[in-house]
């Protein structure tokens, strides 16, 4: 049985400017900000953060971390 496609979700290639402009290199790792991910997934930032907290094994600390004030300034 084939799964039905959700027409409201569009797949955007990662090399599209809409996505690649949201990728930053922090601490030697390519990352996206939680606000940008929430926007892409059409969820609230707080809900995305809660989901990451509940599923810590899926979000390793190398790529899921809080920026320092200096890192924010560098953005």
N, C-alpha and C positions, 0 to 999 in steps of 0.2 A: 504494500500500500504506500503510495507516494504522499509525502507531506505537502500540504497546501502552502503556496508562497504568500507571504504577507506583502501586499502591494504598497503598503505605507513605508516600507523600509527599502532604501536604495543602497546598493553596494557601490561605494566610490573607491576607485583604485588609489592606493596609498601614494602614488606619485602625482596625483592631482593636487594643484595648489591649495585647494580647499582643505586638504589633509596635511600636506607636507609643510605648509606655513604654520601649523600648530605643533610641530615637533621641535623640541629643543634638546640640546645636549647639555646635561647637567651631571656633574660628578663622573664624566666619561661615559654616560649612558644616554641613549636617545629616549626621551620621555615626552609625555603630554600632560598638560595641566588638568586637574580634576574638573575645573569649570568648562574647559574645552571638550573633554570626554562626555560630560553630562549634556552639553549642548548637542553633540553628535548623536548620542543615544536618546535624546529627548526626555531626560529625567532631571530631577533637581540635584544639584551638587551634593547636598546633604545626604540624599538617598544613596548616591553613588559611594560616598565616603563610608556610610553605614554598611553597605554591601561589602566593601573592601575590608572593613573591620571584622565582619562576620566570617569572611573567607580569606583569612590571612595567608593560608597555605597557597592560595592562587595568586597572591600579590606579594612577591618576595621584596624584602626591604631594599634590595639594590635598585628597584624600579618604582617602589611605592614609598615615598618619603616626603617629609615636610621641608620646604625650602627655608633657608636662613634669610634674614633680612638682607644680607649682602647678595645672596643669589637672586632674590626678588629685584633688587636694584640693577643687577646685571641684565635682567630680562629686558 
